[in-house]
Amino acid sequence: MKSGIILKTITFAALTFGMSSCQEFLKEQPESFISPGAYYRNSQDAISAINAVYAILPRFYSGVAYGESPFFMLEMPTDQANSGVGVSVIDQDRLDAFNFDPAVRHFRLWWQYSYQGINAANTVLKYVPEIKMDLGEQNRILAEARFCRAYFYFDLVRLFGGVPLISKPTAEVTDVKVARDSEEKIYELIVQDLIEAEKALPVTIQNVDQGRASKGAAQTLLAKVYLTQKNWAAAASKAEEVVNSGVYSLFDDYGDNYKVATKNGKEHIFSIQFDKVINSSNFHSWFLPRYRGIQAGIEEFGAITPTNDFYQSFQDGDQRKAVNFYTQYPAANGSGIVTFEPHIFKYFDTGAAGGSSENFTRIRFAETLLILAEAENEVNGPTAKAKNAINLVRKRAKLGEVSAADKDSFRQAVLKERSWELCYENNRWFDMLRTNTAISGPLVGYNSGTGVFKEFNKYFPIPQREIDNNKSLLQNPGY
């Protein structure tokens, strides 16, 4: 299958703007949307349709301005990130202070892009089965659509709680006036989609298909879902399947996870694809020291910096610290070394002038090992299997083996290991929510320095625009 994830999206992307975006883009009120049935005639149409689903993914990280929404939403409220000194961005500051105003545009964008992706996946699932084409290729495309739909819904339900469950393409204006469903119902669809997806997804991905979902991606995402649901035995079993498959392994160098030269490598299970010529990624700009002149031709926003507590939490000898942070760098004009307070280095791309080809990895093998370690411990305690999984990650970081001897201390060790290993990869906020913990203790009452986490902050508010456009939606408590 020719991937065309980056190139072949324009024609069918128009079919994806259903659910939340209809009010934004249509000035008049049509009685129905254009029927897409005539477009789905052959295998090339099916490939273009699934490409339109994947085309939504980069928008989260480059679709508006410099793709700040995921980092503002999923990093700023955590105990790992602060607003940069001298930076004043209202929405960013609100998120940092747990002042989750329904008008924050990042909530709207996440909702909008998610439902565009869901609608595109639903379109594939409805029309591709009607195409006469190679059955294996057809089943793979349908499996990819199920994986992507589960991916979008998994983030939505964790961010907003129960959301409208849409499982068919938006065809009528009334289709977007949908009430919220329960979290349980959303999770049922997610689990069902991923179980079905892994049956038809390929074990390995060929170079021409990089960025597409694999069997391991579906299995690991399902393991994350089970972990979130505290279905420990299922999470351990599914993660172990990926570990034992032999398809993935850790890079010898932790830093290779974040280099353009080694993207789509042996540790990467599912990555959002970028190419600086076709669809550049620019999210790295938010982490650069503010206007210090260390990278020419790039906006140095300096908007997101590490908290001091997290920066200081790395153990002596942990080689991940030097990959994740830096305090000095040569000036781009050759005038010497520029020094600054600790900043996030892991997404620094030396070739990023004019844009970057750096992918953003959402699932990698190190996390699979840590899921196995956590879930196995919850089922059987700190067994040799659980310790081996976490110690593989620690060995790569040049650290000694974990010393925790009981279930509770091992649980805390895994959570800390996740924070060091996966920092700024859009995982920490979800980990804080599902475990109700921050670096300093319980999550409820955690003080970020600018605000205190309240019980109702476990969900973001439903975006105000969605409430205004759809009277069937009820707002989350507290907002």
C-alpha positions in Angstrom: 0.0 0.0 0.0 1.4 3.4 -0.9 1.1 5.4 2.3 0.6 9.0 1.0 -0.1 10.1 4.6 1.5 13.4 3.9 0.6 13.9 0.2 -2.7 12.4 -0.6 -5.1 14.1 1.7 -6.6 17.2 0.1 -9.5 15.6 -1.9 -10.9 13.5 0.9 -10.1 15.9 3.8 -13.1 17.9 2.8 -15.3 14.9 3.8 -13.9 15.0 7.4 -15.3 18.3 8.6 -18.5 17.1 10.1 -19.3 17.1 13.8 -18.2 20.2 15.7 -16.8 22.2 12.8 -20.0 22.5 10.7 -21.2 25.6 12.5 -17.8 27.3 12.2 -17.4 26.8 8.4 -20.9 26.9 7.1 -22.6 30.3 7.0 -26.0 29.0 5.9 -27.9 26.1 7.3 -28.0 23.2 4.8 -30.6 20.4 5.0 -27.9 17.8 4.4 -24.2 17.4 3.6 -22.8 16.4 0.3 -23.2 12.6 -0.2 -19.8 11.0 -0.4 -21.0 7.8 -1.9 -19.9 8.6 -5.4 -16.3 9.1 -4.3 -15.8 5.5 -3.1 -15.3 3.3 -6.1 -11.9 1.6 -6.1 -8.9 0.8 -3.9 -7.2 4.1 -4.5 -10.3 5.9 -3.2 -10.1 3.7 -0.1 -6.4 4.6 0.4 -7.2 8.3 0.0 -10.0 8.0 2.5 -7.8 6.5 5.2 -5.1 9.1 4.4 -7.7 11.7 5.3 -8.0 10.2 8.7 -4.3 10.2 9.3 -4.1 13.8 8.0 -6.0 15.0 11.1 -3.2 13.8 13.5 -0.5 16.5 12.6 -3.1 19.3 13.0 -2.9 18.8 16.8 0.9 19.7 16.6 1.0 22.1 13.7 -2.5 23.0 12.8 -2.8 26.4 14.6 0.1 28.7 15.1 3.0 26.4 16.1 1.0 23.5 17.4 1.0 24.6 21.0 -2.4 23.1 22.0 -1.2 19.6 23.1 1.7 21.0 25.1 -0.4 23.7 26.7 -3.2 21.3 27.6 -1.2 18.2 28.5 2.0 19.7 29.9 1.2 23.1 31.5 -1.1 21.7 34.2 1.4 19.0 35.2 4.0 19.1 37.9 6.7 19.0 35.2 6.1 22.3 33.4 5.9 26.0 34.1 5.1 29.1 32.0 8.4 30.6 30.8 9.7 33.7 32.6 8.6 36.8 30.8 6.0 35.0 28.7 2.4 36.0 29.1 -0.1 34.0 27.2 -3.5 34.1 28.8 -4.7 30.6 27.9 -1.3 29.1 28.9 -1.4 30.9 32.2 -4.9 29.7 32.8 -3.9 26.1 32.2 -0.9 26.4 34.5 -3.1 27.8 37.3 -5.9 25.2 36.9 -8.2 28.0 35.7 -9.8 25.9 33.0 -12.1 28.4 31.4 -14.5 26.9 28.8 -13.4 29.7 26.4 -9.8 28.5 26.3 -9.3 27.9 22.6 -7.2 24.8 23.0 -10.1 22.9 24.4 -12.1 23.9 21.3 -9.3 22.9 18.9 -8.8 19.5 20.5 -12.5 18.8 20.4 -12.8 20.0 16.8 -9.8 18.1 15.5 -10.9 14.9 17.3 -14.3 14.9 15.9 -13.0 15.7 12.4 -10.8 12.6 12.8 -13.7 10.5 14.2 -15.9 11.6 11.3 -13.2 10.7 8.8 -12.8 7.2 10.4 -16.5 6.7 10.4 -16.7 7.6 6.7 -14.0 4.9 6.0 -15.9 2.3 8.1 -19.2 3.0 6.3 -18.1 3.3 2.6 -14.9 1.2 2.2 -16.7 -2.1 2.8 -18.8 -1.4 -0.3 -15.7 -1.2 -2.5 -14.7 -4.2 -4.6 -11.0 -4.5 -3.8 -8.3 -6.9 -2.4 -9.8 -8.2 0.8 -6.6 -8.1 2.8 -6.0 -4.5 1.9 -9.6 -3.6 2.6 -9.5 -5.2 6.1 -6.2 -3.4 6.9 -7.8 0.0 6.0 -10.8 -0.8 8.1 -8.6 -1.8 11.0 -6.6 1.4 10.7 -9.8 3.4 10.8 -10.9 1.6 14.0 -7.4 2.2 15.5 -7.6 5.9 14.7 -11.2 6.3 16.0 -10.2 4.6 19.3 -7.1 6.9 19.5 -9.3 10.0 19.2 -11.9 8.9 21.6 -9.4 7.7 24.2 -7.9 11.2 24.5 -11.4 12.8 24.4 -12.8 10.6 27.2 -9.7 11.2 29.4 -9.8 14.9 28.8 -13.5 15.7 29.0 -15.2 12.6 30.5 -18.3 11.4 28.7 -18.6 12.9 25.2 -21.0 12.4 22.3 -20.5 8.9 20.9 -20.6 9.2 17.1 -20.2 5.9 15.2 -21.5 6.9 11.7 -20.5 9.7 9.3 -22.2 13.0 9.8 -24.8 13.3 7.0 -27.4 15.7 8.3 -27.2 18.9 10.3 -29.2 17.2 13.1 -26.4 14.6 13.4 -24.2 17.2 15.2 -26.8 18.0 17.9 -25.9 15.0 20.0 -25.9 14.6 23.8 -23.0 13.2 25.8 -22.7 9.5 26.4 -21.3 7.8 29.5 -17.6 7.2 29.9 -18.4 3.5 30.1 -20.0 3.5 26.7 -17.1 5.4 25.2 -14.6 2.9 26.6 -16.7 0.0 25.3 -16.3 1.4 21.8 -12.6 2.1 22.3 -11.8 -1.5 23.5 -14.0 -3.0 20.8 -12.3 -1.0 18.1 -8.8 -1.9 19.2 -9.6 -5.6 19.6 -10.9 -5.6 16.1 -8.1 -3.5 14.8 -5.2 -5.7 16.0 -6.7 -8.7 14.1 -6.0 -7.1 10.7 -3.1 -4.7 11.2 0.3 -5.8 10.0 3.0 -6.8 12.5 5.6 -4.6 10.9 5.3 -1.4 8.8 7.2 -1.1 5.6 9.1 2.1 4.9 6.6 3.4 2.4 3.9 3.0 5.0 5.6 4.7 7.9 3.1 6.4 10.2 0.4 3.9 9.7 -0.9 1.8 12.6 0.6 -1.6 13.3 -0.6 -4.6 15.4 1.8 -3.5 18.1 0.3 0.0 18.1 -3.2 -1.3 18.6 -2.0 -3.7 21.3 -0.1 -1.1 23.2 -2.9 1.5 23.0 -5.2 -1.2 24.3 -2.8 -1.9 27.1 -2.9 1.9 28.0 -6.7 1.8 27.9 -6.8 -1.2 30.3 -4.2 0.5 32.5 -6.5 3.6 32.7 -9.4 1.4 33.6 -7.3 -0.4 36.2 -7.9 -3.7 34.4 -4.4 -4.7 35.5 -4.4 -8.3 34.2 -5.6 -7.4 30.8 -3.0 -4.5 30.6 -0.2 -6.8 31.6 -1.2 -9.5 29.2 -1.5 -7.1 26.2 1.8 -5.3 27.0 3.5 -8.6 27.3 2.3 -9.6 23.9 4.1 -6.6 22.4 7.2 -7.2 24.4 7.4 -10.9 23.4 6.7 -10.1 19.7 10.3 -9.2 19.2 9.3 -6.4 16.8 10.4 -3.5 19.0 13.4 -2.8 21.2 15.0 0.1 23.0 17.5 2.4 21.3 20.9 2.1 22.9 20.8 5.9 23.2 17.7 7.5 24.8 18.3 10.6 22.7 17.8 8.7 19.5 14.1 8.8 20.2 14.1 12.5 19.4 16.3 12.8 16.3 15.1 13.3 12.7 17.8 10.9 11.5 16.5 8.0 13.7 12.7 8.7 13.5 10.4 5.7 12.8 13.1 3.6 14.5 13.0 0.3 16.4 11.6 1.9 19.6 8.9 3.9 17.9 5.5 2.1 17.9 3.2 5.0 16.7 4.4 8.4 15.6 2.7 11.4 14.0 4.6 12.1 10.8 6.2 15.4 9.7 8.3 16.5 6.8 9.7 20.1 6.7 9.0 20.5 3.0 5.4 19.2 3.0 4.0 19.5 6.6 6.6 20.9 8.9 6.5 20.4 12.6 7.1 23.6 14.6 6.2 22.5 18.2 9.9 22.7 19.2 9.7 26.5 19.1 7.7 26.6 22.4 10.6 25.0 24.3 13.5 27.2 23.0 14.9 29.8 25.5 13.0 33.0 24.9 14.7 35.2 22.2 18.2 34.2 23.2 19.5 33.8 19.6 20.6 30.1 19.8 18.7 29.1 16.6 18.4 31.3 13.6 15.2 31.6 11.6 13.0 30.1 14.5 10.6 31.8 16.8 12.1 31.3 20.2 9.0 31.4 22.4 10.4 30.1 25.7 6.8 29.4 26.8 7.3 26.0 28.5 10.0 25.4 31.0 10.6 22.6 33.5 9.6 23.0 37.2 12.6 23.1 39.5 11.3 20.2 41.5 11.1 18.0 38.5 14.4 19.2 37.1 16.1 18.3 40.5 14.2 15.0 40.8 16.5 13.1 38.3 18.9 10.7 40.0 22.6 11.2 39.8 24.0 9.5 36.7 20.6 9.4 34.9 21.7 10.1 31.3 18.2 11.2 30.4 18.7 14.5 32.2 21.2 15.7 29.6 18.8 14.8 26.8 15.8 16.3 28.4 17.3 19.6 29.6 20.1 22.1 28.9 21.3 25.4 30.4 23.6 26.6 27.7 24.0 26.6 23.9 26.2 28.3 21.3 24.7 31.5 19.9 23.6 31.1 16.3 25.6 34.2 15.2 28.9 32.7 16.6 29.2 35.2 19.4 29.8 32.6 22.1 27.9 30.4 24.6 24.5 31.6 25.8 23.5 30.5 29.3 20.0 30.4 30.7 17.9 28.7 33.3 17.0 25.0 32.7 15.0 24.6 29.5 13.6 21.5 27.7 16.1 20.2 25.1 14.6 16.9 24.0 12.9 18.4 20.9 15.7 20.6 19.8 16.3 20.1 16.1 19.6 21.5 14.8 18.2 21.5 11.2 14.9 23.2 12.0 15.5 26.6 10.4 12.5 27.0 8.1 10.7 24.1 9.7 11.4 20.7 11.1 10.9 17.1 10.0 10.8 15.8 13.5 8.0 13.4 14.2 6.0 13.4 17.5 5.9 9.9 19.0 2.8 9.0 20.9 3.6 5.4 21.6 7.1 3.9 22.1 8.5 0.6 23.4 9.8 2.0 26.7 6.3 2.9 27.7 5.1 -0.7 26.8 7.8 -2.0 29.2 6.6 0.4 31.9 3.0 -0.6 31.4 4.0 -4.2 31.8 5.9 -3.4 35.0 3.0 -1.4 36.5 0.3 -3.8 35.6 2.2 -7.0 36.6 2.9 -5.4 40.0 -0.7 -4.7 40.6 -1.6 -8.3 39.8 1.2 -10.2 41.4 3.4 -7.7 43.2 7.0 -6.9 42.2 7.8 -10.1 40.4 10.9 -10.8 38.4 8.8 -10.1 35.2 7.8 -6.7 36.6 11.4 -5.8 37.7 12.9 -6.9 34.4 10.6 -4.7 32.5 11.4 -1.5 34.5 15.1 -2.4 34.8 15.5 -2.5 31.0 14.4 1.1 30.9 16.7 2.0 33.8 19.7 0.2 32.4 19.4 2.3 29.2 19.4 5.4 31.4 22.6 4.1 33.1 20.9 3.5 36.4 20.9 0.6 38.8 18.1 -1.9 39.2 15.0 -0.9 41.1 15.2 -1.7 44.8 11.5 -1.7 45.7 10.5 -4.9 47.5 6.8 -4.5 48.0 3.8 -3.6 45.9 3.4 0.0 47.1 7.0 1.0 46.8 7.3 -0.6 43.4 4.1 1.2 42.3 5.8 4.5 43.2 9.0 3.5 41.5 7.2 2.8 38.2 5.3 6.1 38.4 8.5 8.0 38.9 10.2 6.1 36.1 7.4 7.1 33.8 7.8 10.7 34.7 11.6 10.6 33.9 11.3 8.5 30.8 8.2 10.0 29.2 8.4 13.6 30.3 6.9 16.2 27.9 5.5 13.4 25.6 1.9 14.2 26.6 1.7 11.4 29.2 2.2 13.0 32.5 -1.1 14.7 32.9 -3.0 11.5 32.2 -0.7 9.7 34.7 -1.4 12.3 37.4 -5.2 12.0 36.8 -5.4 8.2 36.8 -3.1 7.8 39.9 -4.3 10.9 41.7 -0.7 11.9 42.4 1.8 14.7 41.8 5.5 14.9 42.7 4.6 16.4 46.1 1.8 14.1 47.0 -2.0 13.8 46.3 -3.2 15.5 43.2 -6.2 17.2 44.8 -4.7 20.2 46.6 -1.5 20.2 44.5 -0.2 23.8 44.2 1.4 24.6 40.9 2.7 27.9 42.2 0.0 29.8 40.4 -3.1 27.7 41.3 -4.4 24.7 43.2 -5.9 21.6 41.7 -9.5 21.0 42.6 -11.5 17.8 42.4 -13.5 18.9 39.4 -10.3 19.8 37.5 -9.9 16.1 36.7 -11.9 17.0 33.5 -11.5 19.9 31.3 -14.7 21.9 30.6 -16.7 21.2 27.4 -15.6 24.0 25.0 -18.0 26.9 25.2 -18.5 27.1 21.5 -19.8 23.5 21.5 -22.2 24.3 24.4 -23.4 27.3 22.4 -23.9 25.4 19.2 -25.3 22.2 20.7 -27.9 22.7 23.4 -27.9 19.0 24.1 -24.5 19.2 25.7 -24.2 19.6 29.4 -21.2 21.3 30.9 -18.9 19.4 33.3 -19.5 20.3 37.0 -17.5 23.2 38.4 -17.4 25.3 35.2 
